[in-house]
Amino acid sequence: MSGTQMSMNPDDRKAISLILFYTALLFFLIGVAARMKSDFHARLEISKTGFVIAAVLAAFGAVMLLFSSKRKQG
């Protein structure tokens, strides 16, 4: 038996990248909200974490989007 290789449809990759972009936007907005909340003592840590997670998710989304637009070679 040969091993089956799972491959994703380009439409699935585009959908995953879109989900990653919107999740990155959500974490970015959480970071902005934490930065604006002045009376919360852990706001700096939350805002840094939100910005870092947003950057990582946006990068993953961009990579997925680039791979989804790649043409399938024979």
PyMOL commands that set and color helices and strands:
alter all, ss='L'
color gray80, all
select helices_A, chain A and resi 10-36+43-68
alter helices_A, ss='H'
color red, helices_A
deselect
rebuild
show_as cartoon
